[in-house]
Amino acid sequence: MFEGFVSETVRLRESSVFVRHGGEGPPVVLLHGHPRTSATWHRVAPRLVAEGFTVVCPDLRGYGRSRGPAPAADHTAHSKRVVARDVAEVMSALGHDRFMLAGHDRGGAVALRLVLDHPERVPRVALIDCLPISEHLSRITATFATQWWHWFFFAQPDVPERVINADPDSWYRGDPQVMGEENHDEWREAVRNPDVVRAMLEDYRAGLTVDRRHEEADRAAGRRIECPALVLWSLRDDLEDLYGDPLRIWADWAPDLRGHGVDSGHHVAEEAPEELAASLSGFFHG
């Protein structure tokens, strides 16, 4: 995977971030979702390099090979605000003041936080298979709670760790043929690590508490995404089934908005890399 890319760990103030980067041209950051690592982009990143971009793929704080501080009782150590700051600091360390940004799933929540907290650094953002966390929570129905029950299970103290770590191979399932064997192996190694599992759960615990409060404060203050935004969603996932057209929800957050569905299941970077890369490249080239 990632032939021609550099892999390194960037040491920051309170975390260490594993990152892959390669290519020449305008910088693009790709943020993965749960429970993946940066390896999920292994079919997309080389295509973007071929389109003339520098591509940077970090493991989010606590995921994969990135590490942060111990979990805090208020979950702020794994809030999207501090994870977004990690990404901004990594890009500074790599010499990039401004960069385009794409986030999938939980990475989408980090991308949203980054463009709200550091708008001067991101000229364009792509948000994939996600809504603002506060928008999900303001629309809870029995269907949502049934299909996305893991959000609320992960929020419970201690029990999820015991359940998942007892048999992570049964809890987290992936197909090496669909994912790619190296991506699958890296992901499997990560989810077998209890420290990674704990950090991934803290991601969700932060989502239901501190992250929600941050987003609600943004809305109350009238803050919105200032740059052009692209919203993509997988047509064989359930986002559109739950909410209808995601653009109608994102329109309240991003005045300069466009987007469309992609014929894929949830892990679009692995299942539909050509279409995803083409959509990102066209948008980022502007």
SEZAMAR-289286 format. One line per 4 residues: number of its first residue (from 1); their letters; for each residue x, y, z of N, C-alpha, C. Coordinates in nm, 2 decimals, padded with zeros to 4 digits. Layout:
BEGIN
NUM	a	X Y Z X Y Z X Y Z; ...;
% end
This chain:
BEGIN
1	mfeg	00.08 -00.12 00.00 00.00 00.00 00.00 00.09 00.13 00.00; 00.03 00.23 -00.05 00.09 00.37 -00.04 00.24 00.37 -00.10; 00.26 00.31 -00.21 00.39 00.31 -00.28 00.43 00.45 -00.31; 00.55 00.49 -00.26 00.60 00.62 -00.29 00.57 00.72 -00.18;
5	fvse	00.48 00.68 -00.08 00.45 00.76 00.03 00.55 00.75 00.15; 00.57 00.85 00.23 00.65 00.85 00.35 00.55 00.82 00.47; 00.60 00.73 00.55 00.52 00.70 00.68 00.61 00.74 00.79; 00.55 00.82 00.88 00.62 00.87 01.00 00.53 00.90 01.11;
9	tvrl	00.58 00.92 01.23 00.51 00.96 01.35 00.55 01.10 01.38; 00.45 01.19 01.39 00.47 01.33 01.42 00.44 01.35 01.57; 00.54 01.40 01.65 00.52 01.42 01.79 00.47 01.56 01.81; 00.35 01.57 01.88 00.29 01.70 01.91 00.29 01.72 02.06;
13	ress	00.22 01.83 02.10 00.23 01.87 02.25 00.18 01.76 02.34; 00.07 01.69 02.30 00.01 01.59 02.39 -00.02 01.46 02.32; 00.02 01.45 02.20 -00.02 01.33 02.12 00.09 01.30 02.02; 00.09 01.18 01.97 00.18 01.14 01.86 00.09 01.09 01.75;
17	vfvr	00.11 01.14 01.63 00.02 01.11 01.52 00.10 01.04 01.41; 00.05 00.91 01.38 00.11 00.84 01.26 00.04 00.89 01.14; 00.13 00.92 01.04 00.08 00.98 00.91 00.15 00.93 00.79; 00.08 00.91 00.69 00.13 00.88 00.55 00.12 01.00 00.47;
21	hgge	00.22 01.03 00.39 00.21 01.15 00.30 00.29 01.13 00.17; 00.24 01.18 00.06 00.32 01.16 -00.06 00.26 01.25 -00.17; 00.33 01.26 -00.28 00.28 01.34 -00.39 00.34 01.48 -00.39; 00.31 01.56 -00.50 00.34 01.70 -00.51 00.23 01.78 -00.56;
25	gppv	00.21 01.90 -00.51 00.10 01.98 -00.55 00.02 02.03 -00.43; -00.10 02.09 -00.45 -00.18 02.14 -00.34 -00.20 02.03 -00.24; -00.19 02.06 -00.11 -00.21 01.95 -00.01 -00.36 01.92 00.02; -00.38 01.79 00.03 -00.51 01.74 00.07 -00.50 01.64 00.19;
29	vllh	-00.58 01.66 00.29 -00.58 01.57 00.41 -00.70 01.48 00.40; -00.69 01.35 00.42 -00.80 01.26 00.42 -00.81 01.20 00.56; -00.93 01.21 00.62 -00.95 01.17 00.76 -01.05 01.05 00.75; -01.00 00.94 00.81 -01.08 00.81 00.81 -01.19 00.82 00.92;
33	ghpr	-01.28 00.71 00.92 -01.38 00.70 01.02 -01.36 00.58 01.11; -01.46 00.55 01.18 -01.45 00.43 01.28 -01.49 00.30 01.20; -01.43 00.19 01.23 -01.31 00.17 01.31 -01.18 00.16 01.23; -01.17 00.23 01.12 -01.06 00.22 01.03 -00.94 00.30 01.07;
37	tsat	-00.83 00.29 00.99 -00.71 00.36 01.01 -00.69 00.44 00.88; -00.58 00.51 00.87 -00.55 00.58 00.75 -00.53 00.49 00.63; -00.51 00.36 00.65 -00.50 00.27 00.54 -00.62 00.25 00.46; -00.74 00.29 00.51 -00.86 00.28 00.44 -00.86 00.36 00.31;
41	whrv	-00.76 00.46 00.30 -00.75 00.54 00.18 -00.65 00.49 00.08; -00.61 00.36 00.09 -00.50 00.31 00.01 -00.53 00.31 -00.14; -00.66 00.31 -00.17 -00.70 00.31 -00.32 -00.73 00.45 -00.37; -00.76 00.54 -00.28 -00.79 00.68 -00.31 -00.67 00.76 -00.32;
45	aprl	-00.58 00.76 -00.22 -00.47 00.85 -00.21 -00.38 00.84 -00.33; -00.34 00.72 -00.39 -00.26 00.73 -00.51 -00.33 00.79 -00.63; -00.46 00.78 -00.63 -00.53 00.84 -00.75 -00.52 00.99 -00.73; -00.53 01.04 -00.61 -00.52 01.19 -00.60 -00.38 01.24 -00.62;
49	vaeg	-00.28 01.16 -00.58 -00.14 01.19 -00.62 -00.13 01.20 -00.77; -00.19 01.11 -00.84 -00.18 01.11 -00.99 -00.25 01.23 -01.05; -00.35 01.29 -00.97 -00.42 01.40 -01.02 -00.35 01.53 -00.98; -00.23 01.52 -00.92 -00.15 01.64 -00.89 -00.16 01.70 -00.75;
53	ftvv	-00.19 01.62 -00.66 -00.20 01.66 -00.52 -00.10 01.60 -00.43; -00.06 01.67 -00.33 00.01 01.62 -00.21 -00.10 01.56 -00.12; -00.09 01.43 -00.08 -00.19 01.37 00.00 -00.14 01.33 00.13; -00.21 01.36 00.24 -00.17 01.34 00.38 -00.28 01.26 00.44;
57	cpdl	-00.25 01.14 00.50 -00.35 01.05 00.56 -00.30 01.02 00.70; -00.36 01.09 00.80 -00.32 01.05 00.94 -00.41 00.95 01.00; -00.36 00.88 01.10 -00.45 00.80 01.19 -00.50 00.91 01.30; -00.63 00.91 01.32 -00.69 01.00 01.42 -00.64 00.96 01.56;
61	rgyg	-00.64 01.06 01.64 -00.59 01.04 01.78 -00.65 00.91 01.84; -00.57 00.82 01.88 -00.61 00.70 01.95 -00.64 00.58 01.86; -00.67 00.61 01.73 -00.69 00.51 01.63 -00.56 00.46 01.57; -00.56 00.34 01.52 -00.44 00.29 01.45 -00.31 00.30 01.53;
65	rsrg	-00.22 00.38 01.48 -00.09 00.39 01.55 -00.07 00.53 01.61; -00.18 00.61 01.61 -00.17 00.74 01.68 -00.21 00.73 01.83; -00.15 00.81 01.91 -00.17 00.80 02.06 -00.19 00.94 02.12; -00.29 00.94 02.21 -00.31 01.07 02.28 -00.30 01.04 02.43;
69	papa	-00.34 01.14 02.51 -00.34 01.13 02.65 -00.44 01.03 02.70; -00.43 00.99 02.83 -00.53 00.90 02.88 -00.67 00.96 02.88; -00.77 00.88 02.87 -00.91 00.94 02.86 -00.94 01.02 02.99; -01.01 01.13 02.97 -01.05 01.22 03.07 -01.20 01.19 03.11;
73	adht	-01.23 01.22 03.24 -01.37 01.19 03.28 -01.47 01.27 03.20; -01.44 01.39 03.15 -01.53 01.47 03.07 -01.51 01.44 02.92; -01.43 01.35 02.89 -01.41 01.30 02.75 -01.34 01.41 02.66; -01.29 01.52 02.71 -01.23 01.62 02.63 -01.10 01.58 02.57;
77	ahsk	-01.03 01.48 02.63 -00.91 01.44 02.57 -00.93 01.37 02.43; -01.05 01.34 02.40 -01.08 01.28 02.27 -01.19 01.35 02.19; -01.20 01.48 02.23 -01.30 01.56 02.16 -01.26 01.59 02.02; -01.35 01.62 01.93 -01.32 01.66 01.80 -01.23 01.78 01.79;
81	rvva	-01.25 01.87 01.89 -01.17 01.99 01.89 -01.02 01.96 01.90; -00.98 01.87 01.99 -00.84 01.84 02.01 -00.79 01.75 01.90; -00.88 01.67 01.84 -00.83 01.59 01.73 -00.81 01.67 01.61; -00.90 01.77 01.59 -00.88 01.87 01.47 -00.75 01.95 01.49;
85	rdva	-00.73 01.98 01.62 -00.60 02.06 01.64 -00.48 01.97 01.61; -00.49 01.84 01.64 -00.38 01.75 01.60 -00.35 01.76 01.45; -00.46 01.75 01.37 -00.45 01.75 01.23 -00.38 01.88 01.18; -00.43 01.99 01.24 -00.37 02.12 01.20 -00.23 02.13 01.23;
89	evms	-00.19 02.08 01.35 -00.05 02.08 01.39 00.04 01.99 01.31; -00.02 01.87 01.27 00.06 01.78 01.18 00.09 01.85 01.05; -00.01 01.92 01.00 00.01 01.99 00.87 00.11 02.10 00.88; 00.11 02.17 00.99 00.21 02.27 01.01 00.35 02.21 01.02;
93	algh	00.36 02.10 01.09 00.49 02.03 01.10 00.54 01.98 00.96; 00.44 01.95 00.87 00.48 01.90 00.74 00.50 02.02 00.64; 00.48 02.14 00.69 00.51 02.26 00.61 00.39 02.31 00.53; 00.27 02.28 00.57 00.15 02.32 00.50 00.07 02.41 00.58;
97	drfm	00.06 02.54 00.55 -00.02 02.64 00.62 -00.17 02.62 00.58; -00.20 02.59 00.46 -00.34 02.57 00.41 -00.35 02.44 00.34; -00.46 02.38 00.35 -00.48 02.24 00.29 -00.63 02.22 00.27; -00.66 02.14 00.17 -00.79 02.10 00.15 -00.82 01.97 00.23;
101	lagh	-00.94 01.94 00.26 -00.97 01.85 00.37 -01.09 01.76 00.33; -01.08 01.63 00.35 -01.19 01.54 00.34 -01.20 01.45 00.46; -01.32 01.43 00.51 -01.34 01.35 00.63 -01.46 01.25 00.61; -01.44 01.13 00.64 -01.54 01.02 00.63 -01.59 00.98 00.76;
105	drgg	-01.72 00.97 00.78 -01.78 00.91 00.91 -01.73 01.00 01.03; -01.67 00.94 01.13 -01.62 01.01 01.24 -01.51 01.12 01.20; -01.44 01.09 01.09 -01.35 01.18 01.04 -01.42 01.31 00.98; -01.54 01.29 00.94 -01.62 01.40 00.89 -01.65 01.50 01.01;
109	aval	-01.68 01.44 01.13 -01.70 01.53 01.24 -01.57 01.61 01.28; -01.46 01.54 01.26 -01.33 01.61 01.29 -01.31 01.72 01.18; -01.34 01.69 01.06 -01.33 01.79 00.95 -01.42 01.91 00.98; -01.54 01.89 01.02 -01.63 02.00 01.05 -01.57 02.08 01.16;
113	rlvl	-01.52 02.02 01.27 -01.46 02.10 01.37 -01.34 02.18 01.33; -01.26 02.12 01.24 -01.14 02.19 01.20 -01.18 02.31 01.11; -01.27 02.30 01.02 -01.31 02.42 00.94 -01.38 02.53 01.02; -01.45 02.49 01.13 -01.51 02.59 01.22 -01.41 02.65 01.31;
117	dhpe	-01.31 02.58 01.36 -01.21 02.63 01.46 -01.09 02.70 01.38; -01.06 02.65 01.26 -00.94 02.70 01.19 -00.98 02.74 01.05; -01.08 02.83 01.03 -01.13 02.85 00.89 -01.03 02.91 00.79; -00.93 02.98 00.85 -00.82 03.03 00.76 -00.73 02.93 00.70;
121	rvpr	-00.74 02.81 00.75 -00.65 02.70 00.70 -00.70 02.61 00.59; -00.84 02.61 00.57 -00.90 02.52 00.48 -00.98 02.59 00.38; -00.93 02.59 00.25 -01.00 02.65 00.14 -01.12 02.57 00.09; -01.12 02.44 00.10 -01.23 02.36 00.06 -01.24 02.23 00.15;
125	vali	-01.36 02.19 00.17 -01.38 02.07 00.26 -01.48 01.98 00.20; -01.46 01.85 00.21 -01.55 01.74 00.16 -01.59 01.66 00.29; -01.72 01.64 00.30 -01.78 01.57 00.42 -01.85 01.45 00.36; -01.81 01.33 00.41 -01.85 01.21 00.34 -01.92 01.12 00.44;
129	dclp	-02.04 01.07 00.41 -02.12 00.98 00.50 -02.13 01.03 00.64; -02.17 01.16 00.66 -02.18 01.21 00.79 -02.27 01.33 00.79; -02.32 01.36 00.91 -02.39 01.49 00.94 -02.32 01.54 01.07; -02.34 01.67 01.10 -02.30 01.72 01.23 -02.36 01.63 01.34;
133	iseh	-02.29 01.60 01.44 -02.33 01.51 01.55 -02.46 01.56 01.61; -02.46 01.69 01.63 -02.58 01.76 01.70 -02.71 01.74 01.61; -02.69 01.73 01.48 -02.81 01.72 01.39 -02.86 01.57 01.41; -02.77 01.48 01.41 -02.82 01.34 01.44 -02.90 01.34 01.57;
137	lsri	-02.84 01.39 01.68 -02.90 01.38 01.81 -03.03 01.46 01.82; -03.05 01.56 01.74 -03.17 01.64 01.75 -03.28 01.57 01.67; -03.25 01.46 01.59 -03.35 01.39 01.51 -03.36 01.25 01.55; -03.34 01.21 01.68 -03.34 01.08 01.72 -03.49 01.02 01.71;
141	tatf	-03.50 00.91 01.64 -03.62 00.83 01.63 -03.59 00.69 01.67; -03.70 00.61 01.68 -03.68 00.47 01.72 -03.60 00.40 01.61; -03.62 00.44 01.48 -03.54 00.38 01.38 -03.39 00.41 01.39; -03.36 00.54 01.42 -03.22 00.58 01.44 -03.16 00.50 01.56;
145	atqw	-03.23 00.50 01.67 -03.18 00.43 01.79 -03.16 00.28 01.77; -03.25 00.22 01.68 -03.23 00.08 01.66 -03.11 00.05 01.56; -03.10 00.13 01.46 -03.00 00.11 01.36 -02.86 00.16 01.41; -02.86 00.26 01.49 -02.73 00.32 01.53 -02.72 00.31 01.68;
149	whwf	-02.77 00.19 01.73 -02.76 00.17 01.88 -02.62 00.17 01.93; -02.52 00.14 01.85 -02.39 00.14 01.90 -02.34 00.27 01.96; -02.40 00.39 01.91 -02.36 00.52 01.96 -02.39 00.52 02.11; -02.50 00.46 02.15 -02.54 00.47 02.29 -02.48 00.36 02.38;
153	ffaq	-02.45 00.24 02.32 -02.38 00.14 02.38 -02.24 00.18 02.41; -02.17 00.24 02.31 -02.03 00.29 02.33 -02.02 00.40 02.44; -02.13 00.47 02.47 -02.13 00.57 02.57 -02.13 00.52 02.71; -02.16 00.39 02.73 -02.17 00.34 02.86 -02.03 00.32 02.92;
157	pdvp	-02.01 00.34 03.05 -01.88 00.33 03.11 -01.84 00.18 03.12; -01.72 00.15 03.08 -01.65 00.02 03.11 -01.71 -00.10 03.03; -01.84 -00.11 03.03 -01.90 -00.23 02.97 -01.86 -00.26 02.82; -01.86 -00.16 02.74 -01.82 -00.18 02.60 -01.68 -00.23 02.59;
161	ervi	-01.59 -00.18 02.67 -01.45 -00.23 02.66 -01.45 -00.38 02.69; -01.52 -00.42 02.79 -01.52 -00.56 02.83 -01.58 -00.65 02.72; -01.68 -00.61 02.66 -01.75 -00.69 02.56 -01.66 -00.70 02.44; -01.61 -00.58 02.39 -01.54 -00.58 02.26 -01.40 -00.65 02.28;
165	nadp	-01.33 -00.62 02.39 -01.20 -00.68 02.40 -01.20 -00.83 02.43; -01.32 -00.88 02.47 -01.33 -01.03 02.49 -01.32 -01.10 02.36; -01.36 -01.04 02.25 -01.35 -01.11 02.12 -01.36 -01.01 02.01; -01.25 -00.93 01.99 -01.26 -00.82 01.89 -01.28 -00.87 01.75;
169	dswy	-01.23 -00.99 01.72 -01.25 -01.04 01.58 -01.39 -01.07 01.55; -01.47 -01.10 01.65 -01.61 -01.12 01.63 -01.69 -00.99 01.62; -01.64 -00.89 01.71 -01.71 -00.76 01.71 -01.69 -00.68 01.58; -01.56 -00.67 01.54 -01.52 -00.60 01.42 -01.50 -00.70 01.31;
173	rgdp	-01.58 -00.69 01.21 -01.56 -00.78 01.10 -01.53 -00.71 00.97; -01.44 -00.76 00.89 -01.40 -00.70 00.77 -01.36 -00.81 00.67; -01.38 -00.78 00.54 -01.35 -00.87 00.43 -01.22 -00.83 00.37; -01.11 -00.91 00.38 -00.99 -00.87 00.32 -00.99 -00.86 00.17;
177	qvmg	-01.09 -00.93 00.10 -01.10 -00.91 -00.04 -01.16 -00.77 -00.08; -01.25 -00.72 00.00 -01.31 -00.59 -00.02 -01.22 -00.48 00.03; -01.16 -00.50 00.14 -01.07 -00.40 00.20 -00.93 -00.39 00.14; -00.89 -00.50 00.09 -00.75 -00.52 00.05 -00.67 -00.58 00.17;
181	eenh	-00.59 -00.68 00.14 -00.53 -00.76 00.25 -00.45 -00.68 00.34; -00.36 -00.59 00.29 -00.28 -00.51 00.38 -00.36 -00.41 00.47; -00.46 -00.35 00.41 -00.55 -00.26 00.48 -00.62 -00.34 00.59; -00.67 -00.46 00.55 -00.74 -00.55 00.65 -00.65 -00.59 00.76;
185	dewr	-00.52 -00.62 00.73 -00.43 -00.67 00.84 -00.40 -00.55 00.93; -00.38 -00.44 00.88 -00.35 -00.32 00.97 -00.47 -00.29 01.06; -00.58 -00.29 01.00 -00.70 -00.26 01.08 -00.73 -00.37 01.18; -00.71 -00.49 01.15 -00.73 -00.60 01.24 -00.63 -00.59 01.36;
189	eavr	-00.51 -00.56 01.33 -00.41 -00.54 01.44 -00.45 -00.43 01.53; -00.50 -00.32 01.48 -00.55 -00.21 01.56 -00.66 -00.24 01.65; -00.76 -00.31 01.60 -00.88 -00.33 01.68 -00.86 -00.44 01.79; -00.75 -00.51 01.78 -00.71 -00.61 01.88 -00.63 -00.54 01.99;
193	npdv	-00.61 -00.41 01.98 -00.53 -00.34 02.09 -00.63 -00.27 02.18; -00.64 -00.31 02.31 -00.73 -00.25 02.40 -00.72 -00.10 02.41; -00.60 -00.05 02.40 -00.59 00.10 02.40 -00.66 00.17 02.29; -00.65 00.11 02.17 -00.72 00.16 02.05 -00.87 00.15 02.08;
197	vram	-00.92 00.04 02.12 -01.06 00.02 02.15 -01.11 00.13 02.24; -01.03 00.15 02.35 -01.08 00.25 02.45 -01.08 00.39 02.39; -00.98 00.42 02.31 -00.98 00.55 02.24 -01.10 00.57 02.14; -01.13 00.46 02.07 -01.24 00.47 01.98 -01.37 00.49 02.05;
201	ledy	-01.39 00.43 02.17 -01.51 00.45 02.25 -01.51 00.59 02.30; -01.40 00.64 02.34 -01.39 00.78 02.39 -01.44 00.88 02.28; -01.40 00.85 02.15 -01.45 00.93 02.04 -01.60 00.94 02.05; -01.67 00.83 02.07 -01.82 00.83 02.07 -01.87 00.90 02.20;
205	ragl	-01.80 00.88 02.31 -01.84 00.94 02.44 -01.83 01.09 02.43; -01.72 01.14 02.37 -01.71 01.28 02.34 -01.82 01.33 02.25; -01.86 01.25 02.15 -01.96 01.29 02.06 -02.09 01.33 02.12; -02.13 01.25 02.22 -02.26 01.27 02.29 -02.25 01.37 02.40;
209	tvdr	-02.14 01.42 02.43 -02.12 01.52 02.54 -02.06 01.65 02.49; -01.92 01.65 02.50 -01.85 01.78 02.47 -01.87 01.82 02.32; -01.86 01.73 02.23 -01.87 01.76 02.09 -02.01 01.82 02.06; -02.11 01.76 02.11 -02.25 01.81 02.09 -02.25 01.96 02.14;
213	rhee	-02.20 01.98 02.26 -02.20 02.12 02.32 -02.13 02.22 02.23; -02.02 02.18 02.18 -01.94 02.27 02.09 -02.02 02.30 01.96; -02.08 02.20 01.90 -02.16 02.23 01.78 -02.28 02.32 01.81; -02.35 02.29 01.92 -02.47 02.38 01.96 -02.42 02.52 01.99;
217	adra	-02.30 02.54 02.05 -02.25 02.67 02.07 -02.22 02.74 01.93; -02.17 02.66 01.84 -02.15 02.72 01.70 -02.28 02.77 01.64; -02.38 02.69 01.65 -02.51 02.73 01.59 -02.57 02.85 01.66; -02.56 02.85 01.79 -02.61 02.97 01.87 -02.54 03.10 01.83;
221	agrr	-02.41 03.08 01.80 -02.32 03.20 01.76 -02.33 03.23 01.62; -02.40 03.15 01.54 -02.41 03.18 01.40 -02.29 03.14 01.31; -02.20 03.06 01.37 -02.09 03.02 01.29 -02.12 02.91 01.19; -02.07 02.92 01.07 -02.09 02.83 00.96 -01.96 02.80 00.89;
225	iecp	-01.97 02.70 00.80 -01.85 02.67 00.72 -01.83 02.78 00.62; -01.72 02.85 00.62 -01.70 02.96 00.53 -01.65 02.93 00.39; -01.59 02.81 00.38 -01.54 02.77 00.25 -01.63 02.69 00.17; -01.61 02.67 00.04 -01.69 02.57 -00.04 -01.69 02.43 00.02;
229	alvl	-01.81 02.37 00.03 -01.82 02.23 00.09 -01.88 02.14 -00.01; -01.83 02.02 -00.01 -01.88 01.90 -00.09 -01.93 01.80 00.00; -02.06 01.76 -00.01 -02.12 01.65 00.07 -02.14 01.53 -00.02; -02.09 01.42 00.02 -02.11 01.29 -00.05 -02.16 01.19 00.05;
233	wslr	-02.25 01.10 00.00 -02.30 01.00 00.08 -02.32 00.87 00.00; -02.31 00.75 00.07 -02.31 00.62 00.01 -02.46 00.58 -00.01; -02.50 00.55 -00.13 -02.64 00.52 -00.16 -02.68 00.39 -00.10; -02.58 00.30 -00.08 -02.62 00.17 -00.02 -02.59 00.17 00.13;
237	ddle	-02.58 00.29 00.19 -02.58 00.30 00.34 -02.71 00.36 00.38; -02.73 00.40 00.50 -02.86 00.44 00.55 -02.88 00.59 00.58; -02.78 00.67 00.55 -02.80 00.81 00.58 -02.92 00.88 00.51; -02.93 00.85 00.38 -03.04 00.91 00.31 -03.18 00.84 00.35;
241	dlyg	-03.17 00.71 00.38 -03.29 00.65 00.43 -03.34 00.71 00.56; -03.25 00.75 00.65 -03.29 00.81 00.78 -03.34 00.96 00.76; -03.28 01.03 00.67 -03.30 01.18 00.68 -03.34 01.24 00.55; -03.35 01.16 00.44 -03.38 01.22 00.31 -03.25 01.28 00.26;
245	dplr	-03.26 01.38 00.18 -03.15 01.45 00.11 -03.05 01.51 00.22; -02.93 01.46 00.24 -02.84 01.52 00.34 -02.81 01.67 00.31; -02.82 01.71 00.19 -02.79 01.85 00.15 -02.88 01.94 00.22; -03.00 01.90 00.25 -03.10 01.99 00.31 -03.06 02.02 00.46;
249	iwad	-02.99 01.92 00.52 -02.95 01.95 00.66 -02.82 02.03 00.66; -02.72 01.99 00.57 -02.60 02.06 00.56 -02.61 02.20 00.52; -02.72 02.24 00.45 -02.74 02.37 00.40 -02.74 02.48 00.51; -02.78 02.44 00.63 -02.78 02.53 00.74 -02.64 02.55 00.80;
253	wapd	-02.55 02.47 00.76 -02.41 02.48 00.81 -02.32 02.54 00.70; -02.35 02.52 00.58 -02.25 02.56 00.47 -02.33 02.63 00.36; -02.32 02.76 00.34 -02.39 02.83 00.24 -02.34 02.80 00.10; -02.21 02.76 00.08 -02.16 02.73 -00.05 -02.14 02.58 -00.06;
257	lrgh	-02.25 02.51 -00.10 -02.26 02.37 -00.09 -02.30 02.30 -00.22; -02.24 02.18 -00.24 -02.29 02.09 -00.35 -02.26 01.95 -00.30; -02.32 01.85 -00.37 -02.30 01.71 -00.33 -02.39 01.62 -00.41; -02.36 01.49 -00.38 -02.44 01.39 -00.45 -02.41 01.25 -00.38;
261	gvds	-02.49 01.15 -00.41 -02.47 01.02 -00.37 -02.37 00.94 -00.45; -02.31 00.84 -00.39 -02.22 00.75 -00.45 -02.27 00.61 -00.44; -02.26 00.53 -00.55 -02.31 00.40 -00.55 -02.21 00.31 -00.47; -02.23 00.30 -00.34 -02.14 00.23 -00.26 -02.20 00.19 -00.13;
265	ghhv	-02.14 00.10 -00.05 -02.17 00.08 00.09 -02.10 00.18 00.17; -02.10 00.17 00.30 -02.05 00.27 00.39 -01.91 00.30 00.37; -01.82 00.20 00.35 -01.68 00.22 00.34 -01.64 00.26 00.20; -01.68 00.38 00.16 -01.67 00.42 00.02 -01.53 00.42 -00.03;
269	aeea	-01.43 00.46 00.05 -01.30 00.47 00.00 -01.24 00.33 -00.04; -01.30 00.22 00.02 -01.26 00.09 -00.02 -01.34 00.03 -00.13; -01.47 00.07 -00.13 -01.57 00.00 -00.22 -01.59 00.08 -00.35; -01.57 00.21 -00.35 -01.59 00.29 -00.48 -01.47 00.39 -00.49;
273	peel	-01.35 00.35 -00.49 -01.24 00.44 -00.48 -01.23 00.53 -00.61; -01.26 00.47 -00.73 -01.24 00.55 -00.85 -01.34 00.67 -00.85; -01.47 00.64 -00.82 -01.57 00.75 -00.82 -01.54 00.85 -00.71; -01.50 00.80 -00.59 -01.47 00.89 -00.48 -01.35 00.98 -00.52;
277	aasl	-01.25 00.92 -00.57 -01.13 01.00 -00.60 -01.16 01.10 -00.71; -01.24 01.07 -00.81 -01.28 01.16 -00.92 -01.36 01.27 -00.86; -01.45 01.25 -00.77 -01.54 01.35 -00.71 -01.45 01.45 -00.63; -01.36 01.39 -00.55 -01.27 01.48 -00.47 -01.18 01.56 -00.56;
281	sgff	-01.12 01.50 -00.66 -01.03 01.57 -00.74 -01.10 01.68 -00.82; -01.21 01.66 -00.87 -01.28 01.76 -00.94 -01.32 01.88 -00.85; -01.36 01.85 -00.73 -01.39 01.95 -00.63 -01.27 02.03 -00.59; -01.16 01.96 -00.55 -01.04 02.03 -00.50 -00.97 02.11 -00.61;
285	hg	-00.98 02.06 -00.73 -00.92 02.14 -00.84 -01.00 02.27 -00.86; -01.13 02.27 -00.82 -01.21 02.39 -00.83 -01.25 02.43 -00.97;
% end
